Amino acid sequence: MSSAAWPATFGQDPPARPTGLTASRPVAHAVPTEEELIDGCLQGRQLAQKQLYDKYAARMMAVCLRYAQTTFEAEDVLQEGFLTVFRTLGSFRRECPLEFWIRRVMINAALRQHRRNAPLVAVSDGDYPETLASEEFTFSNYAYGELLAVVQELAPRYRLVFNLYAIEGYTHKEIGELLNISEGTSKSQYSRARVVLQTKLARLSPPARPLS
């Protein structure tokens, strides 16, 4: 221990050290690799679990927010998702990046929440046109916060289909199997979601310039 660590006796000689020992230095902890995190969690080490959570929580919260209507709901999905991650991590075959697998777990948690709390039933869409005014309309002109707000306002069935198709890359056939609807229904609900989103965004102030 250096003399700077002895404020109460500053100006005095620090205690003598045993001969042959050098001054201790802070140990620099290497950032664990993905494999080390997985192995540590499988061994039940709490530090590894915390490190895995800290590494992926913010990115997974962004995923959950897109599927939830409120931040509170997203936090519930995130918690359920990570509980599933730690409970089923042994089934991860390490054939893809861990983040990809965790993302799928979060999406499944979001789908379970919707099945419990928001059945996919018909509701009024409000006053929106039947088709897009222009097929060239792009969402890239809008800031992330604006897009997230209008996506969260979508009816549950539209929000699910839009996220799964436009963001996650599922096919309409896969979406139909996930949501127990036909492929044609998935296509029509995605088209309707785009109409609603375009109309809502057009009613906002002029689009924010994307961050460079």
Buried (B, 14 or more C-beta within 10 A) or exposed (E): EEEEEBEEEEEEEEEEEEEEEEEEEEEEEEEBEEEEBBEBBEEEEEEBBEBBBEBBBEEBBBBBBBBBBEEEBBBBBBEBBBEBBBEEBEEBEEEEEBEEBBBBBBBBBBBBBBEEEBEBEEEEBEEEEEEBEEEEBEBEBBEEEBBBBBBBBBBBBBBBBBBBBBEBEBEBEBBBEBBEBEBEBBBBBBBBBBBBBBBBBEEEEEBEEEEE
